[in-house]
């Protein structure tokens, strides 16, 4: 453009068709006799409320070798990945940096002879950035590409405890996956963590939202656990608290992507707000390595909320639940509970909140589902 005023003359050089997806666009200015000293970006649209958004505008010397585009990662494992990108015309090799830093500066690149190669010695469950530049011969290097980010796979675990307290909402914890797919799944459906201030013991939960979805055999709204190595033992269970207004199916999966085969194990129907604890026993060996929590049924605003998910060995005795205070005075208290076939249990207590009971050394065994604790210190 000839200037910056209203009477400046605009000379069109190239037109780009844009959409909602972010694109990186490059234009090389050919040598010309033009006296223009300004670059202009002009919207050309006949539809009301049309717009364009620009960012990261760089005006620089044309590099000695063309830019690298189309970077991706495939066959990602815990310690290696295959890096792919579009072939560059005229390039004889490519320099690649895979780093946890935000820039390739200071890193030693590896050389790819083609537009695909494998990088090794990576750390599990880590975000890596990939930078690539082309080489058209000695001292003829292109510029570094924009960063492409991928995550290495998580290590397989024997068991896990997930309370969702350490994540930044609405993100899922590392190594957990949310699958939301299917032709009848609403665009408002989601799987996300949520700050739930009314639950004073645990303030963050994970929600499976149907929100307008027609749940059928082709619908898939599934929370997927980290990869575990013990499902084939037949000796583990998953224990969790939940509430909602829909059906939750707990099962196993062959992988943590939308193409995985889901094998149902147990179904729960939620019709009220109350938050209860549930458990599912995986006593049938399987080759699957993931646990899935799948949303099914419910009304148009269907949802299920989950919290405190424990994947653990099946205990030797049945669970105890509904512990209640029967009576108390200044230094005595009577407790009762349900479960364990009414065979009693072992009671431990502490004056320190949130104490791990496994760390306490004084036990009070009882053969009944009740006990009276005496000579306690008053508040």
C-alpha positions as CSV (number, residue, x, y, z in Angstrom):
1,X,0.0,0.0,0.0
2,X,1.3,3.4,-0.9
3,X,0.8,4.9,2.6
4,X,-1.2,4.9,5.8
5,X,-3.8,7.6,5.0
6,X,-7.3,7.3,3.6
7,X,-6.2,8.1,0.1
8,X,-3.5,5.4,0.0
9,X,-3.5,3.1,-3.0
10,X,-3.8,-0.6,-2.1
11,X,-2.3,-3.1,-4.5
12,X,-3.6,-6.7,-4.1
13,X,-0.9,-9.4,-4.3
14,X,-2.5,-12.6,-3.1
15,X,-5.9,-13.7,-1.6
16,X,-6.3,-16.3,1.2
17,X,-9.5,-18.1,2.0
18,X,-9.8,-18.4,5.8
19,X,-12.0,-20.4,8.2
20,X,-12.3,-21.0,11.9
21,X,-9.1,-23.1,12.0
22,X,-5.9,-21.3,12.8
23,X,-3.5,-21.2,9.9
24,X,0.1,-20.2,9.4
25,X,0.4,-18.3,6.1
26,X,3.6,-17.3,4.3
27,X,3.9,-14.8,1.4
28,X,7.2,-14.1,-0.4
29,X,7.5,-10.7,-1.9
30,X,9.0,-10.8,-5.3
31,X,11.5,-8.1,-6.5
32,X,9.6,-5.3,-8.1
33,X,9.8,-1.6,-9.0
34,X,7.1,-0.7,-6.6
35,X,7.7,2.3,-4.4
36,X,5.2,1.1,-1.7
37,X,6.7,1.0,1.8
38,X,3.9,-0.5,3.8
39,X,2.3,-3.9,4.0
40,X,-1.5,-4.1,4.4
41,X,-4.0,-6.8,5.3
42,X,-7.4,-6.2,3.9
43,X,-10.7,-8.1,4.6
44,X,-12.7,-8.8,1.5
45,X,-16.1,-10.0,2.5
46,X,-19.7,-9.3,1.5
47,X,-21.3,-11.0,4.5
48,X,-22.3,-8.9,7.5
49,X,-20.2,-9.4,10.7
50,X,-17.3,-11.0,8.8
51,X,-14.0,-10.8,10.6
52,X,-10.4,-12.0,10.5
53,X,-7.9,-12.4,13.4
54,X,-4.2,-12.0,12.9
55,X,-1.3,-12.8,15.2
56,X,2.5,-13.3,15.2
57,X,3.2,-11.3,12.1
58,X,6.8,-11.5,11.1
59,X,8.5,-9.6,8.2
60,X,11.9,-11.2,7.5
61,X,14.4,-12.1,4.8
62,X,13.3,-15.0,2.6
63,X,15.1,-18.0,4.1
64,X,17.7,-20.0,2.1
65,X,15.5,-23.1,2.3
66,X,11.6,-23.3,2.4
67,X,9.6,-23.6,5.6
68,X,8.7,-27.0,7.1
69,X,4.9,-27.5,7.7
70,X,2.5,-30.3,8.7
71,X,4.4,-31.5,11.7
72,X,2.8,-34.4,13.6
73,X,3.8,-37.2,16.0
74,X,2.8,-40.9,15.7
75,X,3.5,-44.2,17.3
76,X,4.1,-42.4,20.6
77,X,5.2,-44.5,23.6
78,X,6.6,-43.8,27.0
79,X,10.1,-43.1,25.7
80,X,10.0,-42.5,21.9
81,X,7.9,-41.1,19.1
82,X,7.9,-40.9,15.3
83,X,8.1,-37.3,14.0
84,X,6.5,-36.6,10.6
85,X,6.2,-33.5,8.5
86,X,5.6,-32.4,4.9
87,X,8.4,-32.9,2.4
88,X,10.1,-29.7,1.4
89,X,11.0,-29.2,-2.3
90,X,14.8,-28.7,-2.7
91,X,15.6,-29.9,0.8
92,X,18.4,-32.5,1.2
93,X,17.9,-33.0,5.0
94,X,16.1,-31.7,8.0
95,X,17.2,-30.6,11.5
96,X,14.8,-31.6,14.3
97,X,14.8,-30.5,17.9
98,X,12.5,-32.3,20.4
99,X,12.6,-30.5,23.7
100,X,10.6,-29.5,26.8
101,X,11.8,-25.9,26.3
102,X,9.8,-23.3,24.4
103,X,12.6,-22.6,21.9
104,X,15.0,-24.7,19.9
105,X,17.8,-22.3,20.8
106,X,20.7,-24.0,22.6
107,X,19.5,-27.5,21.8
108,X,21.5,-29.9,19.6
109,X,19.4,-30.9,16.6
110,X,19.2,-34.4,15.2
111,X,19.4,-34.8,11.4
112,X,16.6,-36.5,9.4
113,X,17.4,-37.6,5.9
114,X,13.7,-37.8,5.0
115,X,10.5,-36.1,6.3
116,X,10.0,-38.8,9.0
117,X,12.1,-40.2,11.8
118,X,12.1,-41.6,15.3
119,X,13.4,-39.8,18.4
120,X,14.3,-41.8,21.5
121,X,15.3,-41.3,25.2
122,X,12.2,-39.4,26.0
123,X,10.5,-39.3,29.5
124,X,7.1,-40.8,30.1
125,X,4.1,-38.5,30.7
126,X,5.9,-35.4,29.4
127,X,4.9,-32.6,27.1
128,X,7.5,-32.2,24.3
129,X,7.8,-29.5,21.6
130,X,9.0,-30.2,18.1
131,X,10.9,-27.7,16.0
132,X,12.0,-28.5,12.5
133,X,13.9,-26.6,9.8
134,X,14.9,-27.6,6.3
135,X,18.4,-27.8,4.8
136,X,19.0,-27.2,1.1
137,X,22.8,-27.7,1.3
138,X,25.8,-26.4,3.2
139,X,24.9,-23.1,5.0
140,X,21.4,-23.1,3.3
141,X,19.1,-23.6,6.3
142,X,15.5,-22.6,6.6
143,X,14.0,-21.0,9.7
144,X,12.7,-23.0,12.6
145,X,9.1,-24.1,12.4
146,X,6.5,-23.1,15.0
147,X,6.4,-25.5,17.9
148,X,4.3,-28.7,17.6
149,X,3.4,-30.2,21.0
150,X,2.8,-33.9,21.9
151,X,2.7,-35.9,25.0
152,X,4.5,-39.2,25.7
153,X,2.5,-42.0,27.0
154,X,2.1,-42.7,30.7
155,X,3.8,-45.6,32.5
156,X,1.6,-48.6,33.2
157,X,0.6,-48.8,36.9
158,X,-0.6,-51.6,39.2
159,X,-3.2,-49.4,41.0
160,X,-4.1,-45.7,41.5
161,X,-6.0,-43.2,43.7
162,X,-7.5,-40.2,42.0
163,X,-9.4,-37.5,44.0
164,X,-9.3,-34.8,41.2
165,X,-8.1,-32.2,43.8
166,X,-4.7,-31.5,42.1
167,X,-5.9,-30.6,38.7
168,X,-6.8,-27.2,37.3
169,X,-10.5,-27.3,36.2
170,X,-11.8,-28.2,33.7
171,X,-8.7,-30.3,32.8
172,X,-8.5,-34.0,33.4
173,X,-5.6,-35.4,35.4
174,X,-2.6,-36.6,33.5
175,X,-3.0,-40.1,32.1
176,X,-6.8,-39.8,32.2
177,X,-8.7,-39.5,28.9
178,X,-12.2,-38.3,28.0
179,X,-13.8,-39.9,24.9
180,X,-16.8,-37.9,23.5
181,X,-17.8,-39.2,20.1
182,X,-20.8,-40.4,18.0
183,X,-23.3,-39.0,15.5
184,X,-26.0,-38.3,18.1
185,X,-23.7,-36.8,20.8
186,X,-24.5,-33.2,21.5
187,X,-21.8,-30.5,20.8
188,X,-22.3,-29.5,24.4
189,X,-21.4,-32.9,25.8
190,X,-18.1,-33.0,27.7
191,X,-16.0,-34.7,30.3
192,X,-14.4,-32.3,32.7
193,X,-13.4,-31.6,36.2
194,X,-15.5,-29.1,38.1
195,X,-15.2,-27.2,41.4
196,X,-18.1,-28.2,43.6
197,X,-18.1,-26.0,46.6
198,X,-21.0,-27.6,48.4
199,X,-19.0,-30.8,49.0
200,X,-16.8,-29.7,51.8
201,X,-14.7,-32.8,52.1
202,X,-13.7,-32.9,48.4
203,X,-14.2,-29.7,46.4
204,X,-13.4,-31.1,42.9
205,X,-15.2,-33.8,40.9
206,X,-15.2,-35.0,37.4
207,X,-18.5,-34.7,35.4
208,X,-19.7,-36.7,32.4
209,X,-22.2,-34.3,30.7
210,X,-24.7,-35.6,28.1
211,X,-26.4,-32.3,27.7
212,X,-28.8,-32.9,24.9
213,X,-27.3,-36.1,23.5
214,X,-29.4,-39.0,22.3
215,X,-27.6,-41.9,23.9
216,X,-27.6,-45.0,21.8
217,X,-25.2,-47.8,20.7
218,X,-23.2,-45.3,18.6
219,X,-22.8,-42.8,21.4
220,X,-19.6,-42.7,23.4
221,X,-19.2,-40.5,26.5
222,X,-16.5,-42.3,28.5
223,X,-14.0,-41.4,31.1
224,X,-10.9,-43.6,30.7
225,X,-8.5,-44.4,33.5
226,X,-4.7,-44.6,33.3
227,X,-3.3,-47.8,31.8
228,X,-3.1,-50.6,34.4
229,X,-1.2,-53.8,34.4
230,X,-3.4,-55.8,36.8
231,X,-6.8,-56.2,35.1
232,X,-5.7,-59.6,33.9
233,X,-5.1,-60.8,37.4
234,X,-8.7,-61.1,38.4
235,X,-7.8,-59.7,41.8
236,X,-8.5,-56.0,41.6
237,X,-11.6,-53.7,42.0
238,X,-12.4,-50.0,41.4
239,X,-14.1,-48.1,44.2
240,X,-15.6,-44.6,43.7
241,X,-18.3,-42.2,44.8
242,X,-20.9,-40.9,42.4
243,X,-24.3,-39.2,41.9
244,X,-26.3,-38.0,38.9
245,X,-29.5,-38.6,37.0
246,X,-28.4,-41.1,34.3
247,X,-27.0,-44.6,33.9
248,X,-23.3,-45.3,34.4
249,X,-21.7,-48.4,33.0
250,X,-18.3,-49.4,34.4
251,X,-16.2,-51.7,32.2
252,X,-12.9,-52.3,30.6
253,X,-11.4,-51.0,27.3
254,X,-8.8,-52.2,24.9
255,X,-7.3,-48.7,24.5
256,X,-7.9,-45.1,25.5
257,X,-9.2,-43.8,22.2
258,X,-12.6,-43.7,20.5
259,X,-12.0,-46.9,18.5
260,X,-11.5,-48.9,21.7
261,X,-13.7,-51.9,22.4
262,X,-15.7,-51.4,25.6
263,X,-16.6,-54.5,27.7
264,X,-19.3,-53.7,30.3
265,X,-18.9,-55.2,33.8
266,X,-21.5,-53.5,36.0
267,X,-24.3,-50.9,35.5
268,X,-25.5,-48.3,38.0
269,X,-28.7,-46.2,37.7
270,X,-28.7,-42.8,39.4
271,X,-31.9,-41.0,40.0
272,X,-31.1,-38.8,43.0
273,X,-28.5,-36.3,44.2
274,X,-27.2,-38.3,47.1
275,X,-23.5,-39.1,46.9
276,X,-22.8,-42.8,47.7
277,X,-19.7,-45.1,47.3
278,X,-19.8,-48.0,44.8
279,X,-17.4,-50.7,43.8
280,X,-16.9,-53.0,40.8
281,X,-14.9,-56.2,41.1
282,X,-12.8,-57.3,38.1
283,X,-12.6,-61.0,38.9
284,X,-12.6,-62.2,35.3
285,X,-9.1,-62.0,33.7
286,X,-9.0,-59.8,30.5
287,X,-6.4,-58.5,28.1
288,X,-7.9,-55.0,28.4
289,X,-5.6,-52.5,30.2
290,X,-8.0,-49.5,30.8
291,X,-11.1,-49.0,33.0
292,X,-14.0,-47.0,31.5
293,X,-16.8,-45.1,33.1
294,X,-19.5,-44.7,30.4
295,X,-22.5,-42.4,30.5
296,X,-25.8,-43.9,29.2
297,X,-29.5,-43.0,29.4
298,X,-31.0,-40.2,31.4
299,X,-33.0,-37.2,30.3
300,X,-31.9,-34.3,28.0
301,X,-29.7,-32.9,30.7
302,X,-28.2,-36.2,31.7
303,X,-25.0,-36.3,33.8
304,X,-23.0,-38.4,36.2
305,X,-20.4,-37.0,38.7
306,X,-17.5,-39.1,40.0
307,X,-15.0,-38.6,42.7
308,X,-12.4,-40.5,44.8
309,X,-11.7,-43.3,42.4
310,X,-9.6,-46.1,43.9
311,X,-8.3,-49.0,41.8
312,X,-7.0,-51.4,44.4
313,X,-6.6,-55.1,45.3
314,X,-9.9,-56.8,46.3
315,X,-9.8,-56.7,50.1
316,X,-9.9,-59.9,52.2
317,X,-13.0,-58.7,54.0
318,X,-16.2,-56.9,52.8
319,X,-16.3,-53.2,53.1
320,X,-17.8,-51.4,56.1
321,X,-20.1,-48.5,55.4
322,X,-22.7,-46.2,57.0
323,X,-20.6,-45.6,60.2
324,X,-22.8,-43.7,62.7
325,X,-22.7,-42.3,66.2
326,X,-25.2,-44.1,68.4
327,X,-24.6,-42.3,71.7
328,X,-21.9,-40.1,73.3
329,X,-21.1,-38.1,76.4
330,X,-18.1,-36.2,77.7
331,X,-15.5,-39.0,77.3
332,X,-17.3,-42.0,75.8
333,X,-18.8,-42.6,72.3
334,X,-20.8,-45.5,70.8
335,X,-20.4,-46.3,67.1
336,X,-22.3,-48.7,64.8
337,X,-21.9,-49.6,61.1
338,X,-23.0,-51.9,58.4
339,X,-21.2,-54.4,56.1
340,X,-18.7,-57.2,56.5
341,X,-21.6,-59.7,57.1
342,X,-22.0,-58.3,60.6
343,X,-18.7,-60.0,61.6
344,X,-17.4,-56.9,63.3
345,X,-14.1,-55.1,62.5
346,X,-11.2,-53.2,63.8
347,X,-11.5,-49.5,64.9
348,X,-8.7,-46.9,65.0
349,X,-9.1,-43.2,65.7
350,X,-7.1,-40.0,66.0
351,X,-7.6,-36.5,67.1
352,X,-5.7,-35.2,64.0
353,X,-7.9,-34.5,61.0
354,X,-7.3,-36.5,57.8
355,X,-5.0,-39.0,59.5
356,X,-4.1,-42.1,57.4
357,X,-5.5,-45.0,59.5
358,X,-2.7,-47.2,58.2
359,X,-0.2,-45.1,60.2
360,X,-2.0,-45.5,63.6
361,X,-0.7,-48.2,66.0
362,X,-3.6,-48.6,68.5
363,X,-6.4,-50.9,67.3
364,X,-9.7,-51.8,68.9
365,X,-11.0,-55.1,67.6
366,X,-14.7,-56.0,67.9
367,X,-16.7,-59.1,66.9
368,X,-19.9,-57.1,66.3
369,X,-20.8,-54.2,64.1
370,X,-20.6,-51.7,67.0
371,X,-18.2,-50.6,69.7
372,X,-18.0,-48.2,72.7
373,X,-14.8,-46.2,73.0
374,X,-14.2,-45.0,76.6
375,X,-12.0,-42.6,78.4
376,X,-11.6,-40.2,75.5
377,X,-10.2,-36.7,75.9
378,X,-12.9,-34.1,75.9
379,X,-12.8,-31.2,73.4
